[in-house]
Structures are given as C-alpha cells and as structure tokens.
Amino acid sequence: MFTNMDQSLIISSLGWVDKGSLWIFDTKNNSVTTFELSKADFLTLHQGKDDYFSVVHHFGDGTVEITAHHFISLTRILSKVIIKPGILQLTGDISTWAYLPNNYTAFCKQILWSDFALIRLHPIEGQVELQRFNWYDDSYDKGYQGIVGVTEVPGQELLIVCIQRDSRPILYDPVSQTKKAHIDLAERHGNPRLYFRKNNKELWVDDYDTLLKIDPKTWITLQSARLQGAASETMEFIGEYSFDVAESLCVVARPFSKDVVGLDPISMKIRWLCKLAGQPLEATVLPNKCVIARDWKSGALLSGRLKRG
C-alpha cells in the first residue's frame, strides 16, 4: 500500500482478495474502487519516483508480466514486460523505467527450467535478462521458502534478495551473478520487506514480529523493536510498515492487536495508536494523522486516527 506525492490516491493489492485487480482509495472523495489489470493470480506493487509505479503480474502457469504506470492515469499501461517460455519481451515507452526499479523476482517458467529468478531490465538496450540464483539450492526448503522480493541498494550495483521464513537476506551482485554476503536480522524467520529511508542513511527491515534499523555501510543492526507480543509459546506477526511523506513517523499495522501504531523513527518507540474494528495487515498515514488500512482476511477498508499512545 502506498500513495502518490500529494496523497490524493492510495493503491494496494492483496492477492487472496484482489487477484489481478488494483485497489484504489480516493482520499478526497473517501471512496474505494477496484480495476482489473489482468487475469493474474496475484499482483505485487512497486513504488517508483515522481508518482510512477510498477506492477508484477504473477500467473499460475509461470507466466510473468510487469507493467509500468503513473498515478496521473493509474490503469493505463505505459510499458510492459512479458516473460513466458521462449519469450522475453519489453514493449511500450521504455523511458518510464528510468523512474522505476529495474530488478524484480518472480517464479518463472522457461523451456528447460522452472524456478524463482531475478528479472533484470535493460531498458536502453530494450532487453530483459533472467538470472537463476546459484546459491538458492537444496539448503533451502523450497516447498515453503520461496524468494519473496529484491531491493536495489541505492548508489550501488548490489541487490538484497529476501527469502520466505528466513532471517538472512542475501547481498547479491547481479553483474558477477554471485552472493557477496548476508544480512543478519532478528532470527524471527519472517518474510522480510526492506525500505531505504530517503532522508537518513538507514535501511529498515521487518522480521516477523520485529522491526529493525540497519546501517547500510556495515549491514549491522543499529536498533530493533519487537512490536507484537503473543501468548505463551506462540508467535504473532506484524503487518506492513510505512512512513509518512516527511519520514517523521513510521506506522505499523498489527493484525493480532487490531490496531496501527506510530513509531518515532529515531527512538523506534510507539508514540501513537489507532484502534480499528478489523485486523489491519497494511496501512498508511495521511498528514492529519488519519490512518487508511486494509483488513487482513477480507481486504475491507479500515480507517481511524492516530492518538497519543
């Protein structure tokens, strides 16, 4: 879930609810609409610069498509990548990829193999490259440890690849196609999601019930906060986290606590709280401390206001 720069629109896609559709919330009209982008089994959304965003369409037969969009006309496809057996194709306005990530991961089916792979775009050349990860071998339980995402390291060629139920994301060099190192998280065995803050040289990562702040020069944890307690001998995960536009506030959805909390990014302490009727899995915050969230199981809109916690 993320917004455009003026926060007039919020977009989301929960695969088990939305399938190949984009969920759109208009903050001015307080209205929700959905638009089917494709017949994909599920979508993953990726925020770019200057109100551009990309969508990865994951199909059950191993076909993958990636489409480029702009918030000014959300559903219009500016450029498209198609990946299927024997086909690697990039079409449309390739200049849009200058504002978007050029690296993605997905389960791909090719003529001689089917596996999770790195999809690497070379827009200037008009080429699409697929790389299999040689380190992603039988040391992982591939039945439940799929690759969940890749993040570009700002100012470097390196990528960070995250694996499901694994607390050691991989630092990967796509030029030499080699694993360089790993990053130690909190050993909570979550599905890590990464965010490089714009105004501070920090990498934020979640690990099941814990949020971490990491130094991107040394990859050492600077601070961490366990944000979801649980009953004896159980674990309960946090939902997605996001920052406000000024990055002065971090909000974290907590489905098991039925709330969204607001953290001070410096201390990582909870300063704000928004109780909700459902189980928020993802959330964002507007300038007036209004929280927009979606329910974990139904995808329904949840909204409220942060109050001092």
N, C-alpha and C positions, 0 to 999 in steps of 0.2 A: 504494500500500500504506500503510495506517495502522491504528492501534489505537484501542480505546476508552480511557477515562481510567485504568482500573485495569489495563490491558494484559492482560486475560484473553482478548481476541479480537483477531485481526488479519484484515483483509479486503483483497482485491485482485481485479483482473480484467484479464487480458491478452487482448485481443480476438482474436488469432490462435489462441489456445488455448481460452479460456473462452467466446467468443461472448457470449451473453446471460446467462451464469451468474456468480454471485458465488462467489469462492474464500474459504473461511473456515478459519482456523487457530485451534484452541483451545490456548492456551499451557499450561493446567493439565493437559490430557489428552495434549498433544503429538500432536494428531490434525488431519487435513485433511478437510473436506467441501466439496462444491460444491452450489449450489442454483440452478436455472434461474429467473431473474426474468422473462425474456421471450424471445421468438424474435428479438431484435435481432441485428444483425451484430456489434456490439461495444458495450461499456459504458464510460463514464468515471465515476469515483467522485470525490465532492467532500465533504471533511470540514467539518462544521459545529461548533457549540458544544454543550456538555453532552451529548455522545455521540449527537447527531443527525448524519446524513449523507444526501446525495442522490445519485441515480444518473441519468445521462443515457443513454437507450437510443437508439442510432443504427441506423436501419433502412436497408437498401439502396434502398428506394423513396423516400427523402427524408422519411419519417415520423420524428418525434422525440417521445419521451416522457421526462418527468422525474418520478421518484418520490422521495418523502421517507420516510426510515426512522429508526429509533432502535436502538441496539445491544441494548437490552433484549429486542427481538424482531426480529432482523435482517431477516428476509424479509417481514415484514408491511409493507404499503404504507399509509402514513398519509395521504398526499395525492398527487395525480397531475396532471401537465400533459400534454395531448395536443396535438400540432401536426401537422396534415396539411392538404392543400388545402381551404380554406374552413372549417377548424376550428381555433380557438384556445380551449382549454378547461382550466379549473382546477377540480378537484374534491377532495373529502375535507376533512380538518381543516386549514384554511388557517393556523391559528395556528402550525403547525410551521415555517412559512417564516420566522418571526422568529428561528430558530436556524440558518438555512441561507443560503447565498448566494442572492441574488435575480437574478443575472445569469449567463447561460450562452451559449456559442456552439455552433453545430452547422450542418451543411448541411441546409437546409430546402427543401422543395418546396411552392410555392404555385400558385395558379391561373395567375398571369401571369409567374411567375419562379421560378428555382431557383438558390440561391446560399448561401454561408455568411452567417449572420446572427446578430445579437445577440438572444437571448431574454431579455426583461426581465419579471420577475414583479411584479405589484402586488397582493399578497395581500389587503390591506384592501379594495380595490375588487373583488377577485375577477377580475382581468383579467390577460391575457397579451398582451404587446406584442412585435412583431417589428420590428427595425430593420436595414436594409441599410446597409453601410458605404460611403459615397460615395467614400472615399479608397482603397478596395480595388478598384482598377481595373486597366487593362492594363499598368500599370507593374510589376505582379507577374505572374510566370509561374504562372497559376492551375492549370496542369497538375500542378505539384508544389509549389506554395506555398499550401496551404490554411491557414485560420485554425485554430490548434491550441488556443486557450483564452483565457479572460478572467479577470482577477483584480480584485477590488474593492479600492480604496485605502482603508484604514481612516480613518474620520472625514471622508471627502470623497465627493463625487458621482462623482469621476473613476474610470475603469476603465483597466486596462492590457490591451491586446489583443496577443497574440503570433501571429506568422506563421511557418509552417514554413520552415526553411532561411533564416532572416532574423535578423540581429543588431540589429534596431532596433524593439523593441516600441513600440506606439503608445499615447500617453496620449489617451484618448478621453472626451469629455463626452457622456453619453447624454441629458442634458436638452436641450442645443442641437444634439445629433447632429453634433458637429464634432470633428475631430482637433485637439488642442491642441499636441502636441509628440511627440517620440520620445525613447527612452532608448538611448544608445549602449552596446553591450555589447563583446564581445572580438573582433568580426569573425571568429568561427569558424563562423558560418552554421549554427547548431544549431536545435533546436526548443525554445525557452526555456520553462522552468517556474519559477514565482515562488512565494516564500514570505516573508511578513512575520513576523519574529520577534515573539513576544509580549512578551518582557521587555526587548528592546532596539529602538531605533528604527532598524531595518535591514531592507532588502529583499535577499533572497538570490535569485540567478538563475543557472541553468546555461546555458552556450552551447557545446554540442558536447563539448569536452574540458576546459572551463574553468568554474570556479565563481566567481561574483562577489558581493561585498558592496557594496550601493549605499545612498547617503544618500537617503531618500525625500522630503527637503525640496528638495534641489537636483538629484536624479537623477544625481549624479556618482558614479563608482565609487570606493569607499574602498579596497578591496583586491580582489585576484583571485589565483587559484591554478590553474595548469594541472595537472590531476590524472591525465592519461593520456598517456604518451609513445607513440610509434609508430615503425614502421620508416621508413627514408628515403623522403621524398616521398609519405607516406601520412598519413592521419588516422584516429584511432580514438576513438570517443565514450565518455563516461562514462554510467552508468545513472542512475537516480533517486537523489536525496539526501533525507535526512530527519533530524529532530532527536529526541533523547530527550525525555522528558516535561519535564525541568528545563531543556532547551535548553542544557545544558552540554557537549554532544557532538553533532557532526554526522557521520552516516555516509553514505558514498557508495559505491554499487555500481559495480564496474569489470569488465564482462563480458570484456574482452580480457585483463585481468590475472588473471582468475579469483579475485577477492578483493573484500572490502569493507574500506574504510579508515575510520578515525575521525579527524575533524579537531578541533582546538582552535578553537572559534568565534571566539576573539579573534585569534589569530595566523594562522588558516587553515592551519596546518601539520599534517601527518599525525603523529599520536601513537600510533595503534592500527592493528592489521592483523589481518584474519581471512581466511586462505586457505580456498578452497572447491573442491569437486570439479567444479562446473559453471561456467557463465557467468552470474553474478548480474546481473539487469537492474534489480531493485528490492530494497530491503532496509529493515529497521527493527531497532532495538536495544532489548532489554529491560534492566531495571535491573541484572541480573547480568552485563552485557556480552555476553549471548547474542545472536547475530545470526540473524534469520529473513529468508530471501531466497527469490527465485524465479528459476529458470533462464530465460534469455533465449528460447531456442527451444522448450523442452518445457513450461515453466511448472512444472517439478518443484520441490518443496520443497528448499531448501538451508539448512543450519544449521551454526553453529560458534560460536566465542567469540573476542572481540577480545583480542589480546595486544599488549603494548607493542611499537610498531614502531621 
